[in-house]
């Protein structure tokens, strides 16, 4: 009898231990080792700058190293595919730009589902684009540009950093909402497009506020309107395009943090909460402001809903403009 009782007690203790191990693992603090934050674009751009500022703040908060790695290619789709197949343990995250919600409609052969293969964690920052023209162009307001384009259909060119990017689609949305016919001129990056705009080879462009701010301040470009719902603190005297008469216009460049799909909700919420705490730090606000960026404030569920709404929004713009990249 004693042997049986001893065996039963041993079995009970073993079972309790087996149950306790996963419970202890589930309650294990995060992170317990370094975290990799991947930027799917080359170093030096706005996404990369924001990622490094956030990584530094999170590293101090978590007391763990947050390593930023750049893995560029195909508008962010190459690493996105890798992330979709990564273990959702929180130790590999991705900070990417608006491209992530544009790509599903732009690329017909993506090997992942943007809606289901990722866990949206947090909007990190939003940066308004601004409609700028070469100072020699006759339009001094958005309404004058619209009137000029209507009087000269197909004769006004607008440049962009490449087909399907946020500044290209800002232009397509502008065309759609105003009913004008401008011709898109894609470049291989923002820098060559901006150089031609400054040189007068193209008259019009949408670009991020940080990308053109110094040229506006120096009088080398004329700003006609920002694409955000409210005026940019960096350009307080420039109206929004909504104020300029294009009612309801909004086309923000924004940057989001993602994890692989099927992440445990509790972990997703924790990382999101930690990121929002980091984004409210005085250091982040000051550094982001220098980039013309406003820190994100959405909760994790709010950001997830926003991502899906943005996928739908840009799908319509892309369909209406008949844009496709194979």
N, C-alpha and C positions, 0 to 999 in steps of 0.2 A: 504494500500500500504506500509506504513512504517513498519507494522508488517511483511509483506512478505519480504521486503528488509532486515529487521533485522534477520529474520529466514534464509534467503539465505546467509547472511554474516556469521551468526553463523555456518551454515553448511560448508561454504567454509573454515572458520578457523579450524573447527574440522577435515576436510579432510586434510588440510595442516599440522595440528599437527600429524595426523595419519601417513602421509607420512614422516614427519620429524623424528619421533621416530626411525623407522628402520634405517634411514640414519645416525642418531646420534649414534645408536648402532654399525653400520658398521664402523664408524669412531672412535669408542671408543679405546683409547690406550690399547696396550697389553704389558705386563700383568697387570691386576689391582688387582691380588691376587696371592697367592703362587702357584707355578707350581710343579707338581709331576713328577719326572724323575725315571722311573722304570728300574731296571736292572734285566733281567730274569734269573740270575745266582746267586750263593751264594756270600756273601761278601768276599773280599780279593783278588779276581782274577783281571786280567788286565782290564776287562770290568768295574768292580766295581771301580777300582782306577781311570780310565779315567773319569767315570761318575761323581765322586765326585770332581775331579779337574775342570771339565767343569761346574758343578752345582755351584761351588763357584764363578767362573768367571762370569757366567750369572747372578747370584744373585746380584753381585755388579753392573753389567751393567743395569739390569732391576729394581734394587732397590726393589726387591721382593724376598722372600725366595724360593729357589729351593730345594725341599726335595727329597733325593734319597731313594728309597725303593727297597729292594731285594725281588723278587718273583720268586724263581727258580722252575724248574721242566721240565723234558722231553726235554732237550736241548733247552730250551727257548720257546717251543711251547705252554705251558699252559698259560703263560701270553700273548703271542702273540694272542691267541684266544680271550682273554678278551679285549685286546686293539682294536681288529678288530670290537668289538661291543660297543666301547666307543664313546661318543660325540666328534666330531673333533673340539673342541673349543680351543685347544692349551694348556689346563691345565693338560693333561696327555700325557706324551711322553715316548718313550722307547729307551734306548740305548742298542744295542745288537751287537753281533759279526757276523762273517761270517756264522755261523750256520743258520742264518735267510734265506739266499739264497740257502743253501744246503738242508735244511729240506724238501722243497717241493718235491724233488726227492727221499729223503731218507724215509720219512714217507708217506705211501699210504693212510692214513685215516685222514689227517688234515681237520679240520672243518673250514678252512678259505682259501682264495686265496691270496697267497703272492703278486701277481702282482696287485690286485685290492682292497684288503681290508686294505691297508696301504698307507700312503703318505710318500714317502722317503723325508727327510728333508735335511740331510747333512752327508757326510762322516766325521766322527770326527777324526779318526786316522787310520794309517796303520802301521802294525808291520810285518817285514819280518820273515819268519821261516828260520831256518838254518839246514842243513843236518849235523848231528854230529855222530861220531862213538866212541866206546870205544877205548882208546889208544892202547890196545892190539890187536885190529883188524888189519889185515895186510894192509888195504888200507890207503894210505896217501893223495890221491886225489880222486875226483869224478870219473875220468876215471879208476883209479885202482879199485874202488868199482864196477863199471860197469863190468870191465873185470873179477873180482873175481866172481861176481854173475853169469855171463855167463858161467864160468867154473864150477860153483857149483849150478846149477839150483835147486830152491826149498830148498836150505840149508842155506840161509841167512834170518834171521828174522829181522823185523823192528817193533818197538813198537809204540803205540800211546795212547792218553788219552781216546780213545774209538772209536767205530765204527762210521764213518761218520763225525768225527770232522775234523778241518782244517789240523791238522798234519797227520791224517790218509790219507786224500785225497791228500795231498802233496806227500805222498809216492806212492799212486796209480797213480798219474799223472807222477811221476818220472819213475815208472815201465812201463807205457804205452809209454812214449816218448823215452825210451831207449831199450825197448824190453826185459827187464830182468824179472826173476821170483824170487821175494822175497815174504816171507810169513808174513802176517800181524798178529801181536799179540796185541789185544786190552786190555787195562787196564781200571780200573775204576777211571780215572783221570790222570792228567799229573804227579803228584808227585810219585805214585807207578811205573809208567813207567820209569821215570827218575832214580829212585832208582835202578831198575834192569839194566838200561843202565850203570850207574856208577859201579854197582857190576859185570858187565860182563855177566849177565844172557841173555841179548839181546845185539847185537853188533851195531845196527843202529837205528836212530830215527830222525824224523823231529820234531823240537819244536820251539817255539817262541824265538827270540833272548834274550829278558829279562829273560826267564825261564832258560836259560843255560849259559848265559854270564859269570857268576862268575866261573863256572866249566871249561869253555874254557880258561879263563884267568889263572886259577890255574893249567892248564895242565891235568885236570881230564877227559876232553873230547877233541876230535880233530874235528875241524870244517872243512868240505870239500867244503861248498858252501852255500851262502844265496839265498833265493828264490825270492828276489825282482829284478826289472829291473836294479837297480844300487846298488852299494855296500852300506852296512850299516855303518853309521858313528860310530857305537859302535864296528864294526869289520872291520876296513878299510883295513886290510891285507888279508881278506878272499874274494876270488872271488865270483861273482855271478855264479849260475849254468849255465847260458848262456855263461859266459866267460869260464867256465870249460868244455864247449863242448856240453852241452845239450841246443841246440839253441832254443830260444823262450820260455824257461821255466820261468814261473811266477806263484807263488802261495802265495799271500799275505794274512795274517790274517788282516782283517780290521773291523772297528767298525763304525756302522751307527746309526743315530738318525732318528726315525720314529714317525709319528703321525697316528691316525686312518685314514681310507680312506675317500674320499670325503671332505677333508678339503678345505676351500676356498683358491684359488690360492694366493690371496694377503697375507693371513695370513701365508701360507706355505713359501712364499718368504721372509716375514719379519723375521720369526723365523730363516730361513736359513741364512739370512744376518747377524742377530745378533750372531748366532753361529760362522759364519766365522770370524766376528770381534773378538769374544772371543778367537778363536783359533790362532789369530795372535798376541795375547798379549805376552809380554816377559815372563811373569810368566808361562803361559801355555806351551810355547815352551821349557822353561827350565825344567818344571816338566815332560812333555811328553818325553823329551830326556832321562830322567832317566829311563823311561820304555822302551827305545828303539823304541819309537813311533814317527812318523812324523804327525803333524796336517794336517787334510784334507784341500783341497783348492777348491773343485768342487762347482759350483753353484748348486742350487736346481734342475734345469732341467738336468744338467750333471750327478748328482748323481742318479736321477731317471733312466736315460738311463743305467748307470753303473750297477745298481741293476739288471735290466732285463738281461743285458749281462752276469752277473755272474750266474744268475739262469740257463741260457742256458749252460754256460761253465761247471758247476759242474754237471748238468744233464747228460752230455755226459760222464764225468769221472765215475759217479756212474753207469750208464748203462753199460759202457765197463767193469767195475770191478764186475758187478752183485751184487751190494750191496743193501740190503733192510732191513729196520726195520719196523716191523708191529706195 
